[in-house]
Amino acid sequence: MGRPAQISRATVLDAALALADEQGLAAVTMAAVAARLGVTPMALYRHVSNKDDLLDGLVEALLTEIPPPPDDLPWQDRLRHLATGVRRSAARHPSVFPLLLQRPAATEEARQVRDRVCAALREAGLDDERAARAERLISTAVLGFATSEAAGRFDHHAQDVRDADFACLLDALHAFVR
């Protein structure tokens, strides 16, 4: 009898993300992820406690694939860098990306991305409460645009028009902070 497959939280999340990319978010079940990894569903419970934890892990996977901006960039450029990363992630994962509009950043790793945005907003001069509110609003606007674009809502526009619209959104969000 062969040795059982070795899995980790990272491999579980990778398998869930690949499954969602290929078959849609509804296809992501504990049984389907386990089958993809060649293990029993019970083997997953060492790495994710339940389906909600798995979905929180997908939020984490989507957010943490966005490269962090260099710390020496001005706050506006760090936000632009993160927003551009969000847009790229949405394009790579259109079937699962709407999950970011449905679930909060619940894991420590996912919250680090949110915290980078808040840190940039505090650097812009916002106090903690205003930075938290601005992060929610900015994130919702950027995630909404990226999700809409990835879902094909803007396909009737040329890429340069979509790029200009995204730049306009970022400019408006920058003005909102000031």
C-alpha positions in Angstrom: 0.0 0.0 0.0 1.4 3.4 -1.0 2.1 6.3 1.3 -0.9 8.7 1.6 -0.6 12.0 -0.2 1.0 14.8 1.9 -1.2 17.9 1.9 -1.0 21.3 3.6 -3.2 24.3 3.9 -1.5 25.8 0.9 -2.2 22.7 -1.3 -5.8 22.6 -0.1 -6.3 26.2 -1.0 -4.5 25.8 -4.3 -6.7 22.9 -5.2 -9.8 24.7 -4.2 -8.8 27.8 -6.3 -8.0 25.6 -9.3 -11.3 23.9 -9.0 -13.2 27.2 -8.7 -11.3 28.5 -11.7 -12.2 25.5 -13.8 -15.7 24.7 -12.7 -17.0 27.7 -10.8 -17.3 28.5 -7.1 -20.3 26.2 -6.7 -18.1 23.2 -7.5 -15.9 23.9 -4.5 -17.0 21.3 -1.9 -14.9 19.5 0.7 -15.4 16.3 -1.2 -14.4 17.8 -4.6 -11.3 19.4 -3.2 -10.4 16.1 -1.4 -10.9 14.1 -4.6 -8.7 16.6 -6.5 -5.9 16.0 -4.0 -6.4 12.2 -3.9 -7.3 12.2 -0.2 -10.4 11.6 1.9 -12.5 14.6 2.8 -11.6 14.0 6.5 -7.9 14.7 5.6 -8.9 18.3 4.8 -10.1 19.0 8.3 -6.5 19.1 9.6 -6.0 22.2 7.4 -9.4 23.8 7.1 -12.1 23.5 9.8 -15.2 23.5 7.5 -16.5 24.9 4.2 -16.6 28.5 5.5 -12.9 28.2 6.5 -12.2 26.9 3.1 -14.0 29.9 1.5 -12.1 32.3 3.8 -9.0 30.6 2.6 -9.9 31.3 -1.0 -10.3 35.0 -0.1 -6.8 34.7 1.4 -5.4 33.0 -1.7 -6.9 35.7 -4.0 -5.6 38.6 -1.8 -2.2 37.2 -1.1 -1.4 36.6 -4.7 -1.4 40.4 -5.1 2.2 41.5 -4.7 2.8 43.9 -1.9 4.0 47.3 -3.1 7.4 48.5 -2.1 7.3 50.3 1.2 9.3 53.3 -0.1 6.5 54.3 -2.6 4.3 57.3 -1.8 1.0 56.2 -0.3 -0.9 57.1 -3.6 1.4 54.8 -5.6 1.1 52.0 -3.0 -2.7 52.1 -3.3 -2.5 52.2 -7.1 -0.2 49.2 -7.1 -2.6 47.2 -4.9 -5.6 48.2 -7.0 -3.8 47.1 -10.2 -3.0 43.8 -8.5 -6.6 43.4 -7.6 -7.6 43.9 -11.2 -5.1 41.4 -12.4 -6.2 38.8 -9.9 -9.8 39.3 -11.0 -8.8 38.7 -14.6 -7.0 35.4 -13.6 -9.8 34.2 -11.4 -13.1 35.5 -12.8 -15.2 32.6 -11.5 -14.1 32.9 -7.9 -13.2 36.6 -7.6 -16.8 37.7 -6.7 -16.2 35.9 -3.4 -14.2 39.0 -2.3 -17.4 41.0 -2.5 -19.3 38.4 -0.4 -16.8 37.6 2.4 -14.6 39.7 4.6 -10.9 39.3 4.9 -11.1 36.8 7.9 -7.7 35.2 8.0 -4.5 37.0 9.3 -2.9 36.8 5.9 -5.9 38.3 4.1 -6.2 41.1 6.7 -2.6 42.0 6.0 -3.6 43.2 2.5 -6.4 45.3 4.0 -4.0 46.6 6.6 -1.6 47.8 3.9 -4.4 49.9 2.4 -5.3 51.3 5.9 -1.6 52.1 6.5 -1.4 54.0 3.3 -4.6 55.9 4.1 -3.2 56.8 7.6 -0.1 58.1 5.9 -2.4 60.3 3.8 -3.5 61.9 7.0 -6.7 60.0 7.9 -7.2 58.9 11.5 -7.9 55.2 12.2 -11.7 55.5 12.0 -11.6 57.5 8.7 -8.9 55.2 7.3 -11.0 52.1 8.1 -14.1 53.7 6.4 -12.1 54.8 3.4 -10.6 51.3 3.0 -14.1 49.7 3.0 -15.3 52.2 0.4 -12.2 52.1 -1.8 -12.0 48.3 -1.6 -15.6 48.0 -2.6 -15.2 50.3 -5.6 -12.0 48.6 -6.8 -13.3 45.1 -6.2 -16.6 46.0 -7.9 -14.8 47.4 -11.0 -12.5 44.4 -11.2 -15.3 41.9 -10.7 -17.5 43.6 -13.3 -14.6 43.7 -15.8 -13.7 40.0 -15.2 -17.3 39.0 -15.6 -17.4 40.6 -19.0 -19.6 43.6 -18.2 -17.3 45.9 -20.1 -16.4 43.7 -23.0 -18.1 45.9 -25.5 -15.5 48.6 -24.7 -12.0 48.4 -26.0 -9.2 47.6 -23.6 -7.9 51.2 -23.7 -11.3 52.5 -22.7 -11.4 50.1 -19.7 -7.9 51.1 -18.7 -8.9 54.7 -18.9 -12.0 54.0 -16.8 -9.9 52.3 -14.2 -7.5 55.2 -14.1 -10.4 57.5 -13.7 -11.8 55.4 -10.8 -8.4 55.5 -9.1 -8.1 59.3 -9.6 -11.6 59.7 -8.0 -10.7 57.5 -5.1 -7.5 59.5 -4.6 -9.5 62.7 -4.6 -11.9 61.1 -2.1 -9.1 60.6 0.4 -7.9 64.2 0.1 
